[in-house]
């Protein structure tokens, strides 16, 4: 897994920075002492990445499978995620959560493993997604119980830890092969993705190569084949210094025909953030309707927790002055950061050839730049296209400036129609 680097774009200039299924039971019900996806018929296919750096993509494929099981059984191609996203960084370069969210939210995939087999190093052109991923929640620095609840809801949560062939050797002292138990007490840079598929509060501390100080472990699906651990599953101590800091929960996996068309400017996704040094910001994209159709939903990122929003439509858009005629569609909020699709309660008719704008007023507590944008941030994102796109940013909904010409960025805001 490649660590994500994000460029934060401020209105005044540039600065660098780091960058399914319903929950079974009442949301506040006590969590069980143990749970695993296999017992619920939700264990995904066990994969092997071989010498490739595709743990991030293979784990995402498994997570999407778990989100659909047991009602629907599909096997997705991790290789397609690595080779057919906007970045096209190859099979050895690694990847990160930004790349995954961009690939899935742009409807590049996922495609089935039958159409694009993993392991052959080739990914055909022109394949269509088998499902549409419309919501991905980011768990940023959350407590253990939040991860458990999302595992119950989605069948698995993708996360990262420090783990490699060297750290799992007997000499390293982190992995007990006889019990498939892993524990690293030191904070290290996360370099491997796994899927959390369950937990056991009573898993004995004595099972680890080093004493973690307490019982309990998460069950993790690895990407090193069935020979590793117990048929591909191993245990990571609750006390591991690098596990369950951040993660992805695929909370909106929908049918491939949920909407007819996606309008978007941001196939590279959330590479940076823009704003005016305050928690509130407005952003917009302008599109031209390709047919007589209905605006059904908007898709955009929440860059932090407890984000609230207002959604607007501007008909017959002619320029920044048209924002005065915006129509409020609805308002709401998100608890977690991530990518979200909000269905419009009352879909709006669009005429073929009509230039329309969709706009969002967003408030993200603690964020000075709350708008996600794409930007030519590094060697992998030089393919970001600005020409022919029209996105806007505003501090107050009254004064608007175009992001492509003023800041070299595209606003991450999609429109879905039927």
TABEL-V257492 format. One record per residue. N is the residue number from 1. RES is the residue in three letters. NEAR is the number of other C-alpha atoms within 8 Angstrom. Layout:
N/RES/NEAR, N/RES/NEAR
//
This chain:
1/UNK/13, 2/UNK/8, 3/UNK/8, 4/UNK/10, 5/UNK/8, 6/UNK/11, 7/UNK/14, 8/UNK/12, 9/UNK/14, 10/UNK/13, 11/UNK/9, 12/UNK/5, 13/UNK/6, 14/UNK/8, 15/UNK/8, 16/UNK/8, 17/UNK/8, 18/UNK/7, 19/UNK/7, 20/UNK/11, 21/UNK/8, 22/UNK/6, 23/UNK/10, 24/UNK/6, 25/UNK/5, 26/UNK/6, 27/UNK/5, 28/UNK/4, 29/UNK/6, 30/UNK/4, 31/UNK/7, 32/UNK/5, 33/UNK/8, 34/UNK/9, 35/UNK/9, 36/UNK/10, 37/UNK/13, 38/UNK/7, 39/UNK/7, 40/UNK/8, 41/UNK/8, 42/UNK/13, 43/UNK/11, 44/UNK/8, 45/UNK/6, 46/UNK/12, 47/UNK/10, 48/UNK/8, 49/UNK/13, 50/UNK/5, 51/UNK/5, 52/UNK/7, 53/UNK/12, 54/UNK/15, 55/UNK/13, 56/UNK/15, 57/UNK/13, 58/UNK/14, 59/UNK/15, 60/UNK/11, 61/UNK/13, 62/UNK/14, 63/UNK/16, 64/UNK/11, 65/UNK/14, 66/UNK/15, 67/UNK/15, 68/UNK/13, 69/UNK/12, 70/UNK/9, 71/UNK/5, 72/UNK/6, 73/UNK/8, 74/UNK/7, 75/UNK/11, 76/UNK/13, 77/UNK/16, 78/UNK/14, 79/UNK/16, 80/UNK/14, 81/UNK/13, 82/UNK/14, 83/UNK/11, 84/UNK/10, 85/UNK/12, 86/UNK/9, 87/UNK/10, 88/UNK/9, 89/UNK/10, 90/UNK/8, 91/UNK/12, 92/UNK/9, 93/UNK/8, 94/UNK/13, 95/UNK/15, 96/UNK/11, 97/UNK/9, 98/UNK/10, 99/UNK/12, 100/UNK/12, 101/UNK/11, 102/UNK/15, 103/UNK/15, 104/UNK/12, 105/UNK/12, 106/UNK/11, 107/UNK/10, 108/UNK/11, 109/UNK/14, 110/UNK/16, 111/UNK/14, 112/UNK/12, 113/UNK/11, 114/UNK/8, 115/UNK/7, 116/UNK/13, 117/UNK/9, 118/UNK/10, 119/UNK/6, 120/UNK/5, 121/UNK/7, 122/UNK/5, 123/UNK/9, 124/UNK/6, 125/UNK/4, 126/UNK/4, 127/UNK/7, 128/UNK/8, 129/UNK/12, 130/UNK/10, 131/UNK/12, 132/UNK/16, 133/UNK/12, 134/UNK/12, 135/UNK/13, 136/UNK/14, 137/UNK/13, 138/UNK/11, 139/UNK/13, 140/UNK/8, 141/UNK/7, 142/UNK/10, 143/UNK/7, 144/UNK/7, 145/UNK/7, 146/UNK/8, 147/UNK/12, 148/UNK/11, 149/UNK/10, 150/UNK/12, 151/UNK/14, 152/UNK/10, 153/UNK/13, 154/UNK/17, 155/UNK/15, 156/UNK/17, 157/UNK/16, 158/UNK/14, 159/UNK/14, 160/UNK/15, 161/UNK/13, 162/UNK/12, 163/UNK/10, 164/UNK/8, 165/UNK/6, 166/UNK/7, 167/UNK/10, 168/UNK/12, 169/UNK/10, 170/UNK/8, 171/UNK/4, 172/UNK/9, 173/UNK/11, 174/UNK/14, 175/UNK/15, 176/UNK/13, 177/UNK/7, 178/UNK/5, 179/UNK/8, 180/UNK/12, 181/UNK/15, 182/UNK/14, 183/UNK/14, 184/UNK/10, 185/UNK/8, 186/UNK/7, 187/UNK/7, 188/UNK/7, 189/UNK/7, 190/UNK/11, 191/UNK/12, 192/UNK/12, 193/UNK/13, 194/UNK/15, 195/UNK/14, 196/UNK/13, 197/UNK/15, 198/UNK/14, 199/UNK/13, 200/UNK/12, 201/UNK/9, 202/UNK/9, 203/UNK/9, 204/UNK/9, 205/UNK/12, 206/UNK/7, 207/UNK/9, 208/UNK/16, 209/UNK/12, 210/UNK/8, 211/UNK/8, 212/UNK/12, 213/UNK/6, 214/UNK/8, 215/UNK/12, 216/UNK/13, 217/UNK/13, 218/UNK/13, 219/UNK/14, 220/UNK/13, 221/UNK/12, 222/UNK/15, 223/UNK/13, 224/UNK/11, 225/UNK/12, 226/UNK/12, 227/UNK/8, 228/UNK/11, 229/UNK/11, 230/UNK/9, 231/UNK/9, 232/UNK/14, 233/UNK/13, 234/UNK/14, 235/UNK/11, 236/UNK/13, 237/UNK/15, 238/UNK/9, 239/UNK/9, 240/UNK/12, 241/UNK/9, 242/UNK/14, 243/UNK/12, 244/UNK/13, 245/UNK/11, 246/UNK/12, 247/UNK/12, 248/UNK/12, 249/UNK/14, 250/UNK/15, 251/UNK/12, 252/UNK/9, 253/UNK/14, 254/UNK/10, 255/UNK/8, 256/UNK/9, 257/UNK/7, 258/UNK/7, 259/UNK/10, 260/UNK/8, 261/UNK/7, 262/UNK/10, 263/UNK/8, 264/UNK/10, 265/UNK/11, 266/UNK/13, 267/UNK/9, 268/UNK/13, 269/UNK/13, 270/UNK/12, 271/UNK/14, 272/UNK/13, 273/UNK/14, 274/UNK/13, 275/UNK/15, 276/UNK/11, 277/UNK/8, 278/UNK/9, 279/UNK/13, 280/UNK/10, 281/UNK/17, 282/UNK/14, 283/UNK/13, 284/UNK/13, 285/UNK/14, 286/UNK/12, 287/UNK/9, 288/UNK/9, 289/UNK/13, 290/UNK/6, 291/UNK/8, 292/UNK/9, 293/UNK/11, 294/UNK/10, 295/UNK/13, 296/UNK/14, 297/UNK/12, 298/UNK/13, 299/UNK/13, 300/UNK/11, 301/UNK/13, 302/UNK/16, 303/UNK/11, 304/UNK/12, 305/UNK/11, 306/UNK/11, 307/UNK/16, 308/UNK/11, 309/UNK/11, 310/UNK/12, 311/UNK/12, 312/UNK/12, 313/UNK/12, 314/UNK/14, 315/UNK/10, 316/UNK/8, 317/UNK/11, 318/UNK/7, 319/UNK/6, 320/UNK/7, 321/UNK/6, 322/UNK/11, 323/UNK/10, 324/UNK/6, 325/UNK/7, 326/UNK/10, 327/UNK/7, 328/UNK/8, 329/UNK/11, 330/UNK/9, 331/UNK/8, 332/UNK/7, 333/UNK/8, 334/UNK/10, 335/UNK/7, 336/UNK/12, 337/UNK/16, 338/UNK/12, 339/UNK/14, 340/UNK/12, 341/UNK/10, 342/UNK/7, 343/UNK/7, 344/UNK/11, 345/UNK/6, 346/UNK/6, 347/UNK/9, 348/UNK/7, 349/UNK/8, 350/UNK/11, 351/UNK/9, 352/UNK/10, 353/UNK/8, 354/UNK/11, 355/UNK/12, 356/UNK/13, 357/UNK/12, 358/UNK/13, 359/UNK/12, 360/UNK/11, 361/UNK/12, 362/UNK/14, 363/UNK/11, 364/UNK/15, 365/UNK/9, 366/UNK/5, 367/UNK/10, 368/UNK/9, 369/UNK/15, 370/UNK/17, 371/UNK/16, 372/UNK/16, 373/UNK/15, 374/UNK/15, 375/UNK/12, 376/UNK/11, 377/UNK/10, 378/UNK/6, 379/UNK/6, 380/UNK/9, 381/UNK/11, 382/UNK/8, 383/UNK/8, 384/UNK/9, 385/UNK/4, 386/UNK/9, 387/UNK/5, 388/UNK/4, 389/UNK/9, 390/UNK/11, 391/UNK/13, 392/UNK/12, 393/UNK/13, 394/UNK/12, 395/UNK/12, 396/UNK/7, 397/UNK/9, 398/UNK/8, 399/UNK/7, 400/UNK/10, 401/UNK/9, 402/UNK/10, 403/UNK/14, 404/UNK/13, 405/UNK/6, 406/UNK/7, 407/UNK/8, 408/UNK/10, 409/UNK/11, 410/UNK/15, 411/UNK/16, 412/UNK/15, 413/UNK/13, 414/UNK/12, 415/UNK/13, 416/UNK/14, 417/UNK/12, 418/UNK/9
//
